[in-house]
Amino acid sequence: MLAMQRYNSSDILAFLPHSNDSVIVQRPEVEHVFCNGTRPKTNPTSAGITMTLGILFNVVALIILAKAYNRFRRRSKATFLLFASSLVATDLAGHVINGALVLRRYSAGIATLAEPPWRFRSNLKTDADVPCLFLGCCMVFFGLCPLFLGCAMAAERCLGVSRPLLHARLVTTARTKMALALIWLLALCVALLPFFSLGAYTSQYPGTWCFIRVMEGTRATDLAFVTLFSGLALSSLAVAFVCNTISGITLVRARLKKKSSSHRSSARSHDTEMVVQLVGIMVASCICWSPLLVFGLMSAIRSYNNSLGPDRDTYRALMVTGVRMATCNQILDPWVYILLRRAILKKIYSITKRQASLKGSMLRSFHWDVNSFQNSEKSNAKI
């Protein structure tokens, strides 16, 4: 009788048979998968729209960059365009692969009944959720690649602006392609670490996406993995910020001197365009990725210390917000190349200058009318 009461309680360990030789062990302190024990309402429409927009915008940006690369193949801008094209192509692949996997989870009904992500192996075999593992691996890979590429682009432009002769001697198309391969390989190695027992990928609330285990049953290896992931991502953003700052200061100093020839002025115009685009990429990456990186690290630390408690639902909501913002980064990146081109910037500058001159002329006209009125009043007073 006591045994039956124990197993009917909601605070017990539930041992559920999973296969002939496996057992799923659910921890009592993390029994509920969803907020307040309810199933969340999920709608694949927003995921489908986001995926479609991301693919469309990245394809347009890729076409623009491909045309620009053919036009500047033998100039210093070719290296930057090769990096930029690789970044957009990576974003496009991330949208297609991750979006397809997320929509598959929607269609499979996983959103309405998420499998508990905390499985503990005690010399027993468990059936792995292979699509979830693949999605988690893709999330990390396609998350790190754009940040690494943005950092490499900023470093390349910093060298090209501040040390143009050294840049011309060191940076070649072959070395650029080798650097791209190393960046992709580094991101892939980090993404594959959970397959070598460093961390784990699990289904995340509300069951429509998979990521590093940061909420439920976080272990020391999970904490180390999410720290590595967040550290590499935040370091890439910091390096990009420093390099872009140096490039910007160098360009401003060169413009203030005004001792360059027309050819050099044209070259600096291209440098300015590239630095403006890099700043746009950096700002978009910082805004979109920082929430997921920070909230994921905070969740892992608190989960590892068993201090989430009543804040568990809050951190789940923050993680969902963070991954949605990170997805928006892959939509914003192509707009940087679509809008922040030199031709568009010139049009914006000319329109702004025209509006400023129009306002200035209207202000001068208004000032002249006021003075004329005051002079007429003075003359009437004398009469």
Order of alpha helices (4+ residues) and beta strands (2+ residues): alpha-beta-beta-alpha-alpha-alpha-alpha-alpha-beta-beta-alpha-alpha-alpha-alpha
